[in-house]
Amino acid sequence: MPSEMPDDAARRQTFATLLQSKRRQRGLSLSELARSAGIAKSNLSRLESGEGNPSLETLWALSGALDVTVSELIDPPAGQARLVRRGEAADMWAEASAYGVTLLSRCPAGAVRDLYRVTFQPGEAKRSAPHPAASVEHVVLLSGRARVGPVGAEEELAPGDYLTFPAAQEHVYEALAPDTEALIVIETR
């Protein structure tokens, strides 16, 4: 497992707040949720106080007991451009294997997502016209290097970096290395 990142405490507190809120919305006590999820009440109490790091299995057990998705317990705020460098995201790790998961984006209700793999070369940058008002673009750079984002607020991406931004403004894709590839998701609400 990776060492703790500087904003892990903030992530744990966000998770703690969401977990406690979901438990209370369902009218469950700590004991009832712990029993239903099959975890110790003391562990649940630590998670709700922001002191613990839940394993992937614990997140799945809690989401099942609360009848919510895992992403509803850990979803970061949306609506602004957000850059996640490889290795900076809040990874969730399995208890007994070297298996890690990173939630980059949760699909809002009623949204449609189109998935693209693109290859682009250095030279003239691709300028994209604004998409419909509620569109959001998600980019994961697979290989190469690229400059991507809203005009005037572009970010330089390396393999594994994730960028999301409102796509209702002109934006740019510029390869900085040959055979640059990216996974692009366009979300429309």
C-alpha positions as CSV (number, residue, x, y, z in Angstrom):
1,M,0.0,0.0,0.0
2,P,1.2,3.5,-0.7
3,S,2.2,5.9,2.1
4,E,-0.3,8.5,3.3
5,M,-0.6,11.6,1.1
6,P,-0.9,15.1,2.6
7,D,-4.7,15.4,1.9
8,D,-5.5,11.8,3.1
9,A,-6.9,13.3,6.4
10,A,-9.3,15.5,4.4
11,R,-10.4,12.5,2.3
12,R,-10.9,10.4,5.5
13,Q,-13.0,13.2,7.0
14,T,-15.1,13.5,3.8
15,F,-15.7,9.8,3.9
16,A,-16.5,9.9,7.6
17,T,-19.1,12.7,7.1
18,L,-20.7,10.9,4.1
19,L,-20.8,7.5,6.0
20,Q,-22.4,9.0,9.1
21,S,-24.9,10.9,7.0
22,K,-25.9,7.8,5.0
23,R,-26.2,5.8,8.2
24,R,-28.4,8.4,9.9
25,Q,-30.6,8.9,6.7
26,R,-31.4,5.2,7.0
27,G,-32.1,5.4,10.7
28,L,-29.4,2.9,11.7
29,S,-27.4,2.9,14.9
30,L,-23.7,2.2,14.8
31,S,-24.4,-1.3,16.2
32,E,-27.0,-2.0,13.5
33,L,-24.8,-0.9,10.6
34,A,-21.8,-2.7,12.0
35,R,-23.8,-6.0,12.3
36,S,-25.3,-5.6,8.9
37,A,-21.9,-4.9,7.2
38,G,-20.2,-7.6,9.2
39,I,-17.5,-5.3,10.7
40,A,-16.6,-4.5,14.3
41,K,-18.6,-1.6,15.9
42,S,-15.2,-0.1,17.1
43,N,-13.9,-0.1,13.5
44,L,-17.1,1.6,12.3
45,S,-16.8,4.2,15.0
46,R,-13.2,4.9,14.0
47,L,-14.3,5.3,10.4
48,E,-17.1,7.7,11.3
49,S,-14.7,9.8,13.3
50,G,-12.2,10.1,10.4
51,E,-9.5,8.0,12.1
52,G,-9.5,4.9,9.9
53,N,-8.7,4.0,6.3
54,P,-11.3,1.5,5.1
55,S,-10.2,-1.4,2.9
56,L,-11.9,-2.0,-0.4
57,E,-13.8,-4.9,1.2
58,T,-15.0,-2.7,4.0
59,L,-16.2,-0.1,1.6
60,W,-18.2,-2.7,-0.4
61,A,-19.6,-4.2,2.9
62,L,-20.7,-0.7,4.1
63,S,-22.2,0.3,0.7
64,G,-24.1,-3.0,0.6
65,A,-25.5,-2.5,4.1
66,L,-26.5,1.1,3.4
67,D,-27.8,0.2,-0.1
68,V,-25.6,2.9,-1.8
69,T,-22.8,2.7,-4.3
70,V,-19.2,2.9,-3.1
71,S,-18.9,6.1,-5.0
72,E,-21.7,7.7,-2.9
73,L,-19.4,7.2,0.1
74,I,-16.3,8.7,-1.4
75,D,-17.3,11.0,-4.3
76,P,-15.4,14.2,-4.4
77,P,-17.1,17.5,-5.1
78,A,-17.8,18.2,-8.8
79,G,-18.4,21.2,-11.0
80,Q,-14.9,22.6,-11.4
81,A,-11.8,21.5,-13.4
82,R,-9.9,18.9,-11.4
83,L,-6.6,17.3,-12.1
84,V,-5.5,14.0,-10.4
85,R,-1.9,13.1,-11.0
86,R,-1.0,9.4,-11.2
87,G,-0.5,8.3,-7.6
88,E,-2.3,11.3,-6.0
89,A,-5.9,9.8,-5.9
90,A,-7.5,8.3,-2.9
91,D,-6.8,4.6,-3.7
92,M,-8.7,1.9,-2.0
93,W,-6.8,-1.3,-1.4
94,A,-7.9,-4.9,-1.0
95,E,-7.1,-6.5,2.4
96,A,-5.4,-9.7,1.1
97,S,-4.0,-8.8,-2.3
98,A,-2.1,-6.1,-4.2
99,Y,-5.3,-4.8,-5.8
100,G,-6.0,-1.1,-5.8
101,V,-8.9,0.9,-7.1
102,T,-9.2,4.7,-7.7
103,L,-12.5,6.3,-8.3
104,L,-11.8,9.1,-10.8
105,S,-15.4,10.1,-11.5
106,R,-19.0,9.1,-10.7
107,C,-21.7,9.3,-13.4
108,P,-24.5,11.6,-12.2
109,A,-28.1,10.4,-12.6
110,G,-29.5,11.0,-16.0
111,A,-26.1,11.6,-17.7
112,V,-25.0,10.0,-20.9
113,R,-21.3,9.2,-21.3
114,D,-19.5,8.5,-24.6
115,L,-16.1,6.8,-24.4
116,Y,-13.3,7.5,-26.8
117,R,-9.7,6.4,-27.3
118,V,-7.7,9.1,-29.2
119,T,-4.2,9.1,-30.7
120,F,-2.7,12.5,-31.5
121,Q,0.7,13.7,-32.7
122,P,2.8,16.8,-32.0
123,G,2.1,19.7,-34.3
124,E,-1.1,21.8,-34.6
125,A,-3.2,21.6,-31.4
126,K,-6.8,20.3,-31.7
127,R,-9.1,23.1,-30.6
128,S,-12.5,21.9,-29.7
129,A,-15.6,24.1,-29.9
130,P,-17.7,24.3,-26.7
131,H,-20.1,21.4,-26.1
132,P,-23.6,21.8,-24.8
133,A,-23.9,23.7,-21.5
134,A,-23.9,20.8,-19.0
135,S,-21.2,18.8,-20.7
136,V,-18.1,17.6,-18.8
137,E,-15.0,16.1,-20.3
138,H,-12.9,13.4,-18.5
139,V,-9.4,12.7,-19.8
140,V,-7.0,9.9,-18.7
141,L,-3.6,10.1,-20.5
142,L,-2.5,6.6,-21.5
143,S,0.8,7.3,-23.2
144,G,3.0,10.2,-24.3
145,R,2.6,13.7,-23.0
146,A,-0.1,16.3,-23.7
147,R,-1.4,19.8,-23.0
148,V,-5.1,19.6,-22.4
149,G,-8.0,21.6,-21.0
150,P,-10.0,24.8,-21.4
151,V,-8.2,27.5,-23.4
152,G,-6.1,29.5,-21.0
153,A,-6.2,26.9,-18.2
154,E,-4.6,23.9,-19.9
155,E,-2.7,21.3,-17.9
156,E,0.3,19.3,-19.0
157,L,-0.5,15.6,-18.5
158,A,1.8,12.5,-18.2
159,P,0.7,8.9,-18.4
160,G,-1.8,8.0,-15.7
161,D,-2.9,11.6,-15.0
162,Y,-6.6,12.4,-15.0
163,L,-8.2,15.7,-15.8
164,T,-11.9,16.7,-15.8
165,F,-13.3,20.0,-16.8
166,P,-16.6,21.7,-17.9
167,A,-16.6,21.3,-21.7
168,A,-19.0,24.2,-22.4
169,Q,-16.0,26.3,-23.3
170,E,-13.4,26.1,-26.0
171,H,-10.7,23.5,-25.1
172,V,-7.5,22.2,-26.5
173,Y,-5.7,18.9,-27.0
174,E,-2.0,19.2,-27.9
175,A,0.4,16.2,-28.1
176,L,3.8,17.0,-26.7
177,A,5.2,13.6,-27.7
178,P,4.7,11.2,-30.7
179,D,1.9,8.7,-30.5
180,T,0.2,10.3,-27.5
181,E,-2.9,8.4,-26.5
182,A,-5.8,9.3,-24.2
183,L,-9.0,7.9,-23.0
184,I,-11.7,10.6,-23.2
185,V,-15.2,10.4,-21.8
186,I,-17.7,13.1,-22.7
187,E,-20.6,13.3,-20.3
188,T,-23.8,15.1,-21.2
189,R,-26.6,15.8,-18.8
